[in-house]
Amino acid sequence: MDFKERISVNFTNLTKTDKKIYNCLLEHPDYLINHNVQDAAQLIETSPAALVRLAKKIGYKGLPDLKIGLEESSQKNQ
């Protein structure tokens, strides 16, 4: 299951912050792919912990898995 599918399956369980992160990552996947978690969180205007919580909430083991899933998803859409 890719990033978008994981979000759609878990959409009703997402908080306002989760949805903000999701929308930002859809528009700018490079924020997380090309940056460390602190820089990505600053670009998205959230906390590193919120990024980790979202990753786990949608079924990833952690942030590294989310980065991989996001990169695969963005490559499919190019």
mmCIF file of the N, C-alpha and C atoms, coordinates in Angstrom:
data_MODEL
# 
_entry.id   MODEL 
# 
loop_
_atom_site.group_PDB 
_atom_site.id 
_atom_site.type_symbol 
_atom_site.label_atom_id 
_atom_site.label_alt_id 
_atom_site.label_comp_id 
_atom_site.label_asym_id 
_atom_site.label_entity_id 
_atom_site.label_seq_id 
_atom_site.pdbx_PDB_ins_code 
_atom_site.Cartn_x 
_atom_site.Cartn_y 
_atom_site.Cartn_z 
_atom_site.occupancy 
_atom_site.B_iso_or_equiv 
_atom_site.pdbx_formal_charge 
_atom_site.auth_seq_id 
_atom_site.auth_comp_id 
_atom_site.auth_asym_id 
_atom_site.auth_atom_id 
_atom_site.pdbx_PDB_model_num 
ATOM 1   N N  . MET A 1 1  ? 0.840   -1.167 0.000   1.00 0.00 ? 1  MET A N  1 
ATOM 2   C CA . MET A 1 1  ? 0.000   0.000  0.000   1.00 0.00 ? 1  MET A CA 1 
ATOM 3   C C  . MET A 1 1  ? 0.894   1.242  0.000   1.00 0.00 ? 1  MET A C  1 
ATOM 4   N N  . ASP A 1 2  ? 0.618   2.182  -0.884  1.00 0.00 ? 2  ASP A N  1 
ATOM 5   C CA . ASP A 1 2  ? 1.459   3.374  -0.942  1.00 0.00 ? 2  ASP A CA 1 
ATOM 6   C C  . ASP A 1 2  ? 0.928   4.469  -0.008  1.00 0.00 ? 2  ASP A C  1 
ATOM 7   N N  . PHE A 1 3  ? 1.618   5.581  0.015   1.00 0.00 ? 3  PHE A N  1 
ATOM 8   C CA . PHE A 1 3  ? 1.325   6.690  0.930   1.00 0.00 ? 3  PHE A CA 1 
ATOM 9   C C  . PHE A 1 3  ? -0.125  7.152  0.815   1.00 0.00 ? 3  PHE A C  1 
ATOM 10  N N  . LYS A 1 4  ? -0.594  7.423  -0.390  1.00 0.00 ? 4  LYS A N  1 
ATOM 11  C CA . LYS A 1 4  ? -1.958  7.929  -0.579  1.00 0.00 ? 4  LYS A CA 1 
ATOM 12  C C  . LYS A 1 4  ? -2.999  6.907  -0.150  1.00 0.00 ? 4  LYS A C  1 
ATOM 13  N N  . GLU A 1 5  ? -2.761  5.644  -0.442  1.00 0.00 ? 5  GLU A N  1 
ATOM 14  C CA . GLU A 1 5  ? -3.703  4.600  -0.037  1.00 0.00 ? 5  GLU A CA 1 
ATOM 15  C C  . GLU A 1 5  ? -3.775  4.500  1.483   1.00 0.00 ? 5  GLU A C  1 
ATOM 16  N N  . ARG A 1 6  ? -2.628  4.575  2.145   1.00 0.00 ? 6  ARG A N  1 
ATOM 17  C CA . ARG A 1 6  ? -2.609  4.516  3.607   1.00 0.00 ? 6  ARG A CA 1 
ATOM 18  C C  . ARG A 1 6  ? -3.386  5.680  4.207   1.00 0.00 ? 6  ARG A C  1 
ATOM 19  N N  . ILE A 1 7  ? -3.234  6.855  3.616   1.00 0.00 ? 7  ILE A N  1 
ATOM 20  C CA . ILE A 1 7  ? -3.965  8.020  4.100   1.00 0.00 ? 7  ILE A CA 1 
ATOM 21  C C  . ILE A 1 7  ? -5.465  7.817  3.906   1.00 0.00 ? 7  ILE A C  1 
ATOM 22  N N  . SER A 1 8  ? -5.879  7.371  2.730   1.00 0.00 ? 8  SER A N  1 
ATOM 23  C CA . SER A 1 8  ? -7.313  7.222  2.466   1.00 0.00 ? 8  SER A CA 1 
ATOM 24  C C  . SER A 1 8  ? -7.950  6.181  3.378   1.00 0.00 ? 8  SER A C  1 
ATOM 25  N N  . VAL A 1 9  ? -7.239  5.105  3.697   1.00 0.00 ? 9  VAL A N  1 
ATOM 26  C CA . VAL A 1 9  ? -7.763  4.075  4.592   1.00 0.00 ? 9  VAL A CA 1 
ATOM 27  C C  . VAL A 1 9  ? -7.929  4.629  6.008   1.00 0.00 ? 9  VAL A C  1 
ATOM 28  N N  . ASN A 1 10 ? -7.029  5.495  6.417   1.00 0.00 ? 10 ASN A N  1 
ATOM 29  C CA . ASN A 1 10 ? -7.026  6.014  7.785   1.00 0.00 ? 10 ASN A CA 1 
ATOM 30  C C  . ASN A 1 10 ? -7.539  7.439  7.912   1.00 0.00 ? 10 ASN A C  1 
ATOM 31  N N  . PHE A 1 11 ? -8.140  7.989  6.852   1.00 0.00 ? 11 PHE A N  1 
ATOM 32  C CA . PHE A 1 11 ? -8.488  9.405  6.814   1.00 0.00 ? 11 PHE A CA 1 
ATOM 33  C C  . PHE A 1 11 ? -9.393  9.832  7.961   1.00 0.00 ? 11 PHE A C  1 
ATOM 34  N N  . THR A 1 12 ? -10.363 9.005  8.321   1.00 0.00 ? 12 THR A N  1 
ATOM 35  C CA . THR A 1 12 ? -11.300 9.392  9.384   1.00 0.00 ? 12 THR A CA 1 
ATOM 36  C C  . THR A 1 12 ? -10.626 9.476  10.750  1.00 0.00 ? 12 THR A C  1 
ATOM 37  N N  . ASN A 1 13 ? -9.479  8.832  10.915  1.00 0.00 ? 13 ASN A N  1 
ATOM 38  C CA . ASN A 1 13 ? -8.753  8.855  12.186  1.00 0.00 ? 13 ASN A CA 1 
ATOM 39  C C  . ASN A 1 13 ? -7.722  9.972  12.266  1.00 0.00 ? 13 ASN A C  1 
ATOM 40  N N  . LEU A 1 14 ? -7.583  10.753 11.200  1.00 0.00 ? 14 LEU A N  1 
ATOM 41  C CA . LEU A 1 14 ? -6.554  11.792 11.169  1.00 0.00 ? 14 LEU A CA 1 
ATOM 42  C C  . LEU A 1 14 ? -7.022  13.063 11.873  1.00 0.00 ? 14 LEU A C  1 
ATOM 43  N N  . THR A 1 15 ? -6.104  13.680 12.584  1.00 0.00 ? 15 THR A N  1 
ATOM 44  C CA . THR A 1 15 ? -6.388  14.964 13.227  1.00 0.00 ? 15 THR A CA 1 
ATOM 45  C C  . THR A 1 15 ? -6.212  16.088 12.204  1.00 0.00 ? 15 THR A C  1 
ATOM 46  N N  . LYS A 1 16 ? -6.558  17.282 12.623  1.00 0.00 ? 16 LYS A N  1 
ATOM 47  C CA . LYS A 1 16 ? -6.379  18.459 11.772  1.00 0.00 ? 16 LYS A CA 1 
ATOM 48  C C  . LYS A 1 16 ? -4.899  18.624 11.409  1.00 0.00 ? 16 LYS A C  1 
ATOM 49  N N  . THR A 1 17 ? -4.018  18.400 12.373  1.00 0.00 ? 17 THR A N  1 
ATOM 50  C CA . THR A 1 17 ? -2.576  18.500 12.131  1.00 0.00 ? 17 THR A CA 1 
ATOM 51  C C  . THR A 1 17 ? -2.112  17.435 11.145  1.00 0.00 ? 17 THR A C  1 
ATOM 52  N N  . ASP A 1 18 ? -2.617  16.201 11.303  1.00 0.00 ? 18 ASP A N  1 
ATOM 53  C CA . ASP A 1 18 ? -2.260  15.118 10.381  1.00 0.00 ? 18 ASP A CA 1 
ATOM 54  C C  . ASP A 1 18 ? -2.645  15.485 8.952   1.00 0.00 ? 18 ASP A C  1 
ATOM 55  N N  . LYS A 1 19 ? -3.831  16.036 8.796   1.00 0.00 ? 19 LYS A N  1 
ATOM 56  C CA . LYS A 1 19 ? -4.314  16.410 7.461   1.00 0.00 ? 19 LYS A CA 1 
ATOM 57  C C  . LYS A 1 19 ? -3.482  17.550 6.880   1.00 0.00 ? 19 LYS A C  1 
ATOM 58  N N  . LYS A 1 20 ? -3.055  18.478 7.728   1.00 0.00 ? 20 LYS A N  1 
ATOM 59  C CA . LYS A 1 20 ? -2.190  19.574 7.277   1.00 0.00 ? 20 LYS A CA 1 
ATOM 60  C C  . LYS A 1 20 ? -0.864  19.011 6.762   1.00 0.00 ? 20 LYS A C  1 
ATOM 61  N N  . ILE A 1 21 ? -0.298  18.079 7.527   1.00 0.00 ? 21 ILE A N  1 
ATOM 62  C CA . ILE A 1 21 ? 0.970   17.451 7.122   1.00 0.00 ? 21 ILE A CA 1 
ATOM 63  C C  . ILE A 1 21 ? 0.781   16.708 5.809   1.00 0.00 ? 21 ILE A C  1 
ATOM 64  N N  . TYR A 1 22 ? -0.282  15.933 5.718   1.00 0.00 ? 22 TYR A N  1 
ATOM 65  C CA . TYR A 1 22 ? -0.574  15.167 4.503   1.00 0.00 ? 22 TYR A CA 1 
ATOM 66  C C  . TYR A 1 22 ? -0.673  16.087 3.292   1.00 0.00 ? 22 TYR A C  1 
ATOM 67  N N  . ASN A 1 23 ? -1.456  17.151 3.403   1.00 0.00 ? 23 ASN A N  1 
ATOM 68  C CA . ASN A 1 23 ? -1.622  18.068 2.271   1.00 0.00 ? 23 ASN A CA 1 
ATOM 69  C C  . ASN A 1 23 ? -0.303  18.715 1.873   1.00 0.00 ? 23 ASN A C  1 
ATOM 70  N N  . CYS A 1 24 ? 0.501   19.073 2.846   1.00 0.00 ? 24 CYS A N  1 
ATOM 71  C CA . CYS A 1 24 ? 1.800   19.676 2.553   1.00 0.00 ? 24 CYS A CA 1 
ATOM 72  C C  . CYS A 1 24 ? 2.718   18.677 1.857   1.00 0.00 ? 24 CYS A C  1 
ATOM 73  N N  . LEU A 1 25 ? 2.717   17.426 2.346   1.00 0.00 ? 25 LEU A N  1 
ATOM 74  C CA . LEU A 1 25 ? 3.578   16.409 1.734   1.00 0.00 ? 25 LEU A CA 1 
ATOM 75  C C  . LEU A 1 25 ? 3.120   16.029 0.334   1.00 0.00 ? 25 LEU A C  1 
ATOM 76  N N  . LEU A 1 26 ? 1.825   16.140 0.063   1.00 0.00 ? 26 LEU A N  1 
ATOM 77  C CA . LEU A 1 26 ? 1.347   15.894 -1.298  1.00 0.00 ? 26 LEU A CA 1 
ATOM 78  C C  . LEU A 1 26 ? 1.892   16.944 -2.263  1.00 0.00 ? 26 LEU A C  1 
ATOM 79  N N  . GLU A 1 27 ? 1.877   18.198 -1.814  1.00 0.00 ? 27 GLU A N  1 
ATOM 80  C CA . GLU A 1 27 ? 2.359   19.290 -2.656  1.00 0.00 ? 27 GLU A CA 1 
ATOM 81  C C  . GLU A 1 27 ? 3.883   19.354 -2.716  1.00 0.00 ? 27 GLU A C  1 
ATOM 82  N N  . HIS A 1 28 ? 4.534   19.011 -1.599  1.00 0.00 ? 28 HIS A N  1 
ATOM 83  C CA . HIS A 1 28 ? 5.991   19.139 -1.497  1.00 0.00 ? 28 HIS A CA 1 
ATOM 84  C C  . HIS A 1 28 ? 6.601   17.895 -0.857  1.00 0.00 ? 28 HIS A C  1 
ATOM 85  N N  . PRO A 1 29 ? 6.564   16.755 -1.546  1.00 0.00 ? 29 PRO A N  1 
ATOM 86  C CA . PRO A 1 29 ? 7.130   15.539 -0.944  1.00 0.00 ? 29 PRO A CA 1 
ATOM 87  C C  . PRO A 1 29 ? 8.623   15.681 -0.645  1.00 0.00 ? 29 PRO A C  1 
ATOM 88  N N  . ASP A 1 30 ? 9.282   16.568 -1.371  1.00 0.00 ? 30 ASP A N  1 
ATOM 89  C CA . ASP A 1 30 ? 10.718  16.774 -1.166  1.00 0.00 ? 30 ASP A CA 1 
ATOM 90  C C  . ASP A 1 30 ? 11.030  17.347 0.212   1.00 0.00 ? 30 ASP A C  1 
ATOM 91  N N  . TYR A 1 31 ? 10.065  17.991 0.862   1.00 0.00 ? 31 TYR A N  1 
ATOM 92  C CA . TYR A 1 31 ? 10.299  18.512 2.210   1.00 0.00 ? 31 TYR A CA 1 
ATOM 93  C C  . TYR A 1 31 ? 10.770  17.401 3.140   1.00 0.00 ? 31 TYR A C  1 
ATOM 94  N N  . LEU A 1 32 ? 10.148  16.237 3.035   1.00 0.00 ? 32 LEU A N  1 
ATOM 95  C CA . LEU A 1 32 ? 10.521  15.133 3.909   1.00 0.00 ? 32 LEU A CA 1 
ATOM 96  C C  . LEU A 1 32 ? 11.582  14.239 3.276   1.00 0.00 ? 32 LEU A C  1 
ATOM 97  N N  . ILE A 1 33 ? 11.511  14.056 1.971   1.00 0.00 ? 33 ILE A N  1 
ATOM 98  C CA . ILE A 1 33 ? 12.441  13.159 1.284   1.00 0.00 ? 33 ILE A CA 1 
ATOM 99  C C  . ILE A 1 33 ? 13.873  13.693 1.355   1.00 0.00 ? 33 ILE A C  1 
ATOM 100 N N  . ASN A 1 34 ? 14.031  14.997 1.160   1.00 0.00 ? 34 ASN A N  1 
ATOM 101 C CA . ASN A 1 34 ? 15.372  15.576 1.035   1.00 0.00 ? 34 ASN A CA 1 
ATOM 102 C C  . ASN A 1 34 ? 15.881  16.289 2.281   1.00 0.00 ? 34 ASN A C  1 
ATOM 103 N N  . HIS A 1 35 ? 15.122  16.227 3.375   1.00 0.00 ? 35 HIS A N  1 
ATOM 104 C CA . HIS A 1 35 ? 15.525  16.934 4.581   1.00 0.00 ? 35 HIS A CA 1 
ATOM 105 C C  . HIS A 1 35 ? 15.464  16.008 5.794   1.00 0.00 ? 35 HIS A C  1 
ATOM 106 N N  . ASN A 1 36 ? 16.190  16.387 6.835   1.00 0.00 ? 36 ASN A N  1 
ATOM 107 C CA . ASN A 1 36 ? 16.065  15.629 8.074   1.00 0.00 ? 36 ASN A CA 1 
ATOM 108 C C  . ASN A 1 36 ? 14.744  16.014 8.740   1.00 0.00 ? 36 ASN A C  1 
ATOM 109 N N  . VAL A 1 37 ? 14.364  15.275 9.763   1.00 0.00 ? 37 VAL A N  1 
ATOM 110 C CA . VAL A 1 37 ? 13.046  15.453 10.362  1.00 0.00 ? 37 VAL A CA 1 
ATOM 111 C C  . VAL A 1 37 ? 12.862  16.854 10.960  1.00 0.00 ? 37 VAL A C  1 
ATOM 112 N N  . GLN A 1 38 ? 13.897  17.420 11.543  1.00 0.00 ? 38 GLN A N  1 
ATOM 113 C CA . GLN A 1 38 ? 13.768  18.754 12.127  1.00 0.00 ? 38 GLN A CA 1 
ATOM 114 C C  . GLN A 1 38 ? 13.520  19.806 11.055  1.00 0.00 ? 38 GLN A C  1 
ATOM 115 N N  . ASP A 1 39 ? 14.279  19.736 9.963   1.00 0.00 ? 39 ASP A N  1 
ATOM 116 C CA . ASP A 1 39 ? 14.097  20.697 8.875   1.00 0.00 ? 39 ASP A CA 1 
ATOM 117 C C  . ASP A 1 39 ? 12.744  20.508 8.191   1.00 0.00 ? 39 ASP A C  1 
ATOM 118 N N  . ALA A 1 40 ? 12.361  19.259 7.988   1.00 0.00 ? 40 ALA A N  1 
ATOM 119 C CA . ALA A 1 40 ? 11.065  18.981 7.362   1.00 0.00 ? 40 ALA A CA 1 
ATOM 120 C C  . ALA A 1 40 ? 9.936   19.525 8.222   1.00 0.00 ? 40 ALA A C  1 
ATOM 121 N N  . ALA A 1 41 ? 10.015  19.303 9.517   1.00 0.00 ? 41 ALA A N  1 
ATOM 122 C CA . ALA A 1 41 ? 8.980   19.801 10.424  1.00 0.00 ? 41 ALA A CA 1 
ATOM 123 C C  . ALA A 1 41 ? 8.900   21.317 10.382  1.00 0.00 ? 41 ALA A C  1 
ATOM 124 N N  . GLN A 1 42 ? 10.045  21.966 10.308  1.00 0.00 ? 42 GLN A N  1 
ATOM 125 C CA . GLN A 1 42 ? 10.054  23.426 10.233  1.00 0.00 ? 42 GLN A CA 1 
ATOM 126 C C  . GLN A 1 42 ? 9.419   23.908 8.931   1.00 0.00 ? 42 GLN A C  1 
ATOM 127 N N  . LEU A 1 43 ? 9.727   23.258 7.815   1.00 0.00 ? 43 LEU A N  1 
ATOM 128 C CA . LEU A 1 43 ? 9.144   23.634 6.526   1.00 0.00 ? 43 LEU A CA 1 
ATOM 129 C C  . LEU A 1 43 ? 7.628   23.431 6.521   1.00 0.00 ? 43 LEU A C  1 
ATOM 130 N N  . ILE A 1 44 ? 7.167   22.366 7.179   1.00 0.00 ? 44 ILE A N  1 
ATOM 131 C CA . ILE A 1 44 ? 5.741   22.041 7.211   1.00 0.00 ? 44 ILE A CA 1 
ATOM 132 C C  . ILE A 1 44 ? 5.024   22.829 8.309   1.00 0.00 ? 44 ILE A C  1 
ATOM 133 N N  . GLU A 1 45 ? 5.798   23.452 9.187   1.00 0.00 ? 45 GLU A N  1 
ATOM 134 C CA . GLU A 1 45 ? 5.276   24.217 10.324  1.00 0.00 ? 45 GLU A CA 1 
ATOM 135 C C  . GLU A 1 45 ? 4.549   23.306 11.308  1.00 0.00 ? 45 GLU A C  1 
ATOM 136 N N  . THR A 1 46 ? 5.238   22.242 11.689  1.00 0.00 ? 46 THR A N  1 
ATOM 137 C CA . THR A 1 46 ? 4.739   21.300 12.678  1.00 0.00 ? 46 THR A CA 1 
ATOM 138 C C  . THR A 1 46 ? 5.919   20.815 13.506  1.00 0.00 ? 46 THR A C  1 
ATOM 139 N N  . SER A 1 47 ? 5.694   19.822 14.330  1.00 0.00 ? 47 SER A N  1 
ATOM 140 C CA . SER A 1 47 ? 6.785   19.292 15.150  1.00 0.00 ? 47 SER A CA 1 
ATOM 141 C C  . SER A 1 47 ? 7.289   17.970 14.582  1.00 0.00 ? 47 SER A C  1 
ATOM 142 N N  . PRO A 1 48 ? 8.541   17.628 14.870  1.00 0.00 ? 48 PRO A N  1 
ATOM 143 C CA . PRO A 1 48 ? 9.042   16.319 14.443  1.00 0.00 ? 48 PRO A CA 1 
ATOM 144 C C  . PRO A 1 48 ? 8.196   15.178 15.008  1.00 0.00 ? 48 PRO A C  1 
ATOM 145 N N  . ALA A 1 49 ? 7.724   15.333 16.237  1.00 0.00 ? 49 ALA A N  1 
ATOM 146 C CA . ALA A 1 49 ? 6.891   14.294 16.854  1.00 0.00 ? 49 ALA A CA 1 
ATOM 147 C C  . ALA A 1 49 ? 5.592   14.086 16.077  1.00 0.00 ? 49 ALA A C  1 
ATOM 148 N N  . ALA A 1 50 ? 5.024   15.158 15.538  1.00 0.00 ? 50 ALA A N  1 
ATOM 149 C CA . ALA A 1 50 ? 3.791   15.043 14.755  1.00 0.00 ? 50 ALA A CA 1 
ATOM 150 C C  . ALA A 1 50 ? 4.034   14.241 13.474  1.00 0.00 ? 50 ALA A C  1 
ATOM 151 N N  . LEU A 1 51 ? 5.194   14.403 12.883  1.00 0.00 ? 51 LEU A N  1 
ATOM 152 C CA . LEU A 1 51 ? 5.531   13.627 11.685  1.00 0.00 ? 51 LEU A CA 1 
ATOM 153 C C  . LEU A 1 51 ? 5.644   12.146 12.018  1.00 0.00 ? 51 LEU A C  1 
ATOM 154 N N  . VAL A 1 52 ? 6.296   11.843 13.122  1.00 0.00 ? 52 VAL A N  1 
ATOM 155 C CA . VAL A 1 52 ? 6.453   10.454 13.548  1.00 0.00 ? 52 VAL A CA 1 
ATOM 156 C C  . VAL A 1 52 ? 5.096   9.846  13.893  1.00 0.00 ? 52 VAL A C  1 
ATOM 157 N N  . ARG A 1 53 ? 4.255   10.601 14.602  1.00 0.00 ? 53 ARG A N  1 
ATOM 158 C CA . ARG A 1 53 ? 2.917   10.101 14.955  1.00 0.00 ? 53 ARG A CA 1 
ATOM 159 C C  . ARG A 1 53 ? 2.101   9.795  13.713  1.00 0.00 ? 53 ARG A C  1 
ATOM 160 N N  . LEU A 1 54 ? 2.160   10.675 12.703  1.00 0.00 ? 54 LEU A N  1 
ATOM 161 C CA . LEU A 1 54 ? 1.422   10.428 11.470  1.00 0.00 ? 54 LEU A CA 1 
ATOM 162 C C  . LEU A 1 54 ? 1.933   9.164  10.794  1.00 0.00 ? 54 LEU A C  1 
ATOM 163 N N  . ALA A 1 55 ? 3.228   9.006  10.734  1.00 0.00 ? 55 ALA A N  1 
ATOM 164 C CA . ALA A 1 55 ? 3.808   7.811  10.100  1.00 0.00 ? 55 ALA A CA 1 
ATOM 165 C C  . ALA A 1 55 ? 3.261   6.548  10.754  1.00 0.00 ? 55 ALA A C  1 
ATOM 166 N N  . LYS A 1 56 ? 3.267   6.507  12.062  1.00 0.00 ? 56 LYS A N  1 
ATOM 167 C CA . LYS A 1 56 ? 2.792   5.320  12.776  1.00 0.00 ? 56 LYS A CA 1 
ATOM 168 C C  . LYS A 1 56 ? 1.283   5.158  12.659  1.00 0.00 ? 56 LYS A C  1 
ATOM 169 N N  . LYS A 1 57 ? 0.568   6.266  12.671  1.00 0.00 ? 57 LYS A N  1 
ATOM 170 C CA . LYS A 1 57 ? -0.891  6.216  12.594  1.00 0.00 ? 57 LYS A CA 1 
ATOM 171 C C  . LYS A 1 57 ? -1.367  5.603  11.279  1.00 0.00 ? 57 LYS A C  1 
ATOM 172 N N  . ILE A 1 58 ? -0.624  5.840  10.203  1.00 0.00 ? 58 ILE A N  1 
ATOM 173 C CA . ILE A 1 58 ? -1.061  5.311  8.900   1.00 0.00 ? 58 ILE A CA 1 
ATOM 174 C C  . ILE A 1 58 ? -0.374  3.996  8.539   1.00 0.00 ? 58 ILE A C  1 
ATOM 175 N N  . GLY A 1 59 ? 0.317   3.396  9.524   1.00 0.00 ? 59 GLY A N  1 
ATOM 176 C CA . GLY A 1 59 ? 0.792   2.044  9.339   1.00 0.00 ? 59 GLY A CA 1 
ATOM 177 C C  . GLY A 1 59 ? 2.256   1.844  8.998   1.00 0.00 ? 59 GLY A C  1 
ATOM 178 N N  . TYR A 1 60 ? 3.039   2.913  9.010   1.00 0.00 ? 60 TYR A N  1 
ATOM 179 C CA . TYR A 1 60 ? 4.468   2.760  8.791   1.00 0.00 ? 60 TYR A CA 1 
ATOM 180 C C  . TYR A 1 60 ? 5.135   2.431  10.124  1.00 0.00 ? 60 TYR A C  1 
ATOM 181 N N  . LYS A 1 61 ? 6.281   1.779  10.076  1.00 0.00 ? 61 LYS A N  1 
ATOM 182 C CA . LYS A 1 61 ? 7.013   1.440  11.300  1.00 0.00 ? 61 LYS A CA 1 
ATOM 183 C C  . LYS A 1 61 ? 7.619   2.680  11.947  1.00 0.00 ? 61 LYS A C  1 
ATOM 184 N N  . GLY A 1 62 ? 7.898   3.673  11.134  1.00 0.00 ? 62 GLY A N  1 
ATOM 185 C CA . GLY A 1 62 ? 8.496   4.910  11.626  1.00 0.00 ? 62 GLY A CA 1 
ATOM 186 C C  . GLY A 1 62 ? 8.732   5.870  10.485  1.00 0.00 ? 62 GLY A C  1 
ATOM 187 N N  . LEU A 1 63 ? 9.440   6.925  10.773  1.00 0.00 ? 63 LEU A N  1 
ATOM 188 C CA . LEU A 1 63 ? 9.687   7.966  9.779   1.00 0.00 ? 63 LEU A CA 1 
ATOM 189 C C  . LEU A 1 63 ? 10.499  7.498  8.575   1.00 0.00 ? 63 LEU A C  1 
ATOM 190 N N  . PRO A 1 64 ? 11.526  6.664  8.757   1.00 0.00 ? 64 PRO A N  1 
ATOM 191 C CA . PRO A 1 64 ? 12.260  6.195  7.573   1.00 0.00 ? 64 PRO A CA 1 
ATOM 192 C C  . PRO A 1 64 ? 11.359  5.449  6.576   1.00 0.00 ? 64 PRO A C  1 
ATOM 193 N N  . ASP A 1 65 ? 10.429  4.651  7.092   1.00 0.00 ? 65 ASP A N  1 
ATOM 194 C CA . ASP A 1 65 ? 9.497   3.949  6.205   1.00 0.00 ? 65 ASP A CA 1 
ATOM 195 C C  . ASP A 1 65 ? 8.558   4.921  5.503   1.00 0.00 ? 65 ASP A C  1 
ATOM 196 N N  . LEU A 1 66 ? 8.131   5.949  6.218   1.00 0.00 ? 66 LEU A N  1 
ATOM 197 C CA . LEU A 1 66 ? 7.274   6.969  5.606   1.00 0.00 ? 66 LEU A CA 1 
ATOM 198 C C  . LEU A 1 66 ? 8.027   7.669  4.479   1.00 0.00 ? 66 LEU A C  1 
ATOM 199 N N  . LYS A 1 67 ? 9.296   7.997  4.713   1.00 0.00 ? 67 LYS A N  1 
ATOM 200 C CA . LYS A 1 67 ? 10.097  8.643  3.658   1.00 0.00 ? 67 LYS A CA 1 
ATOM 201 C C  . LYS A 1 67 ? 10.164  7.764  2.411   1.00 0.00 ? 67 LYS A C  1 
ATOM 202 N N  . ILE A 1 68 ? 10.395  6.486  2.610   1.00 0.00 ? 68 ILE A N  1 
ATOM 203 C CA . ILE A 1 68 ? 10.471  5.553  1.478   1.00 0.00 ? 68 ILE A CA 1 
ATOM 204 C C  . ILE A 1 68 ? 9.129   5.493  0.756   1.00 0.00 ? 68 ILE A C  1 
ATOM 205 N N  . GLY A 1 69 ? 8.047   5.370  1.515   1.00 0.00 ? 69 GLY A N  1 
ATOM 206 C CA . GLY A 1 69 ? 6.723   5.310  0.912   1.00 0.00 ? 69 GLY A CA 1 
ATOM 207 C C  . GLY A 1 69 ? 6.373   6.583  0.159   1.00 0.00 ? 69 GLY A C  1 
ATOM 208 N N  . LEU A 1 70 ? 6.738   7.715  0.720   1.00 0.00 ? 70 LEU A N  1 
ATOM 209 C CA . LEU A 1 70 ? 6.480   9.001  0.081   1.00 0.00 ? 70 LEU A CA 1 
ATOM 210 C C  . LEU A 1 70 ? 7.280   9.145  -1.204  1.00 0.00 ? 70 LEU A C  1 
ATOM 211 N N  . GLU A 1 71 ? 8.528   8.706  -1.175  1.00 0.00 ? 71 GLU A N  1 
ATOM 212 C CA . GLU A 1 71 ? 9.374   8.773  -2.367  1.00 0.00 ? 71 GLU A CA 1 
ATOM 213 C C  . GLU A 1 71 ? 8.815   7.879  -3.469  1.00 0.00 ? 71 GLU A C  1 
ATOM 214 N N  . GLU A 1 72 ? 8.405   6.664  -3.119  1.00 0.00 ? 72 GLU A N  1 
ATOM 215 C CA . GLU A 1 72 ? 7.814   5.756  -4.119  1.00 0.00 ? 72 GLU A CA 1 
ATOM 216 C C  . GLU A 1 72 ? 6.534   6.345  -4.692  1.00 0.00 ? 72 GLU A C  1 
ATOM 217 N N  . SER A 1 73 ? 5.711   6.922  -3.848  1.00 0.00 ? 73 SER A N  1 
ATOM 218 C CA . SER A 1 73 ? 4.449   7.523  -4.290  1.00 0.00 ? 73 SER A CA 1 
ATOM 219 C C  . SER A 1 73 ? 4.691   8.706  -5.220  1.00 0.00 ? 73 SER A C  1 
ATOM 220 N N  . SER A 1 74 ? 5.677   9.553  -4.877  1.00 0.00 ? 74 SER A N  1 
ATOM 221 C CA . SER A 1 74 ? 5.951   10.719 -5.716  1.00 0.00 ? 74 SER A CA 1 
ATOM 222 C C  . SER A 1 74 ? 6.549   10.314 -7.061  1.00 0.00 ? 74 SER A C  1 
ATOM 223 N N  . GLN A 1 75 ? 7.310   9.221  -7.094  1.00 0.00 ? 75 GLN A N  1 
ATOM 224 C CA . GLN A 1 75 ? 7.878   8.740  -8.360  1.00 0.00 ? 75 GLN A CA 1 
ATOM 225 C C  . GLN A 1 75 ? 6.791   8.186  -9.266  1.00 0.00 ? 75 GLN A C  1 
ATOM 226 N N  . LYS A 1 76 ? 5.777   7.556  -8.699  1.00 0.00 ? 76 LYS A N  1 
ATOM 227 C CA . LYS A 1 76 ? 4.661   7.034  -9.494  1.00 0.00 ? 76 LYS A CA 1 
ATOM 228 C C  . LYS A 1 76 ? 3.894   8.150  -10.185 1.00 0.00 ? 76 LYS A C  1 
ATOM 229 N N  . ASN A 1 77 ? 3.824   9.295  -9.518  1.00 0.00 ? 77 ASN A N  1 
ATOM 230 C CA . ASN A 1 77 ? 3.009   10.409 -10.022 1.00 0.00 ? 77 ASN A CA 1 
ATOM 231 C C  . ASN A 1 77 ? 3.762   11.322 -10.972 1.00 0.00 ? 77 ASN A C  1 
ATOM 232 N N  . GLN A 1 78 ? 5.020   11.011 -11.264 1.00 0.00 ? 78 GLN A N  1 
ATOM 233 C CA . GLN A 1 78 ? 5.776   11.872 -12.182 1.00 0.00 ? 78 GLN A CA 1 
ATOM 234 C C  . GLN A 1 78 ? 5.579   11.472 -13.606 1.00 0.00 ? 78 GLN A C  1 
# 
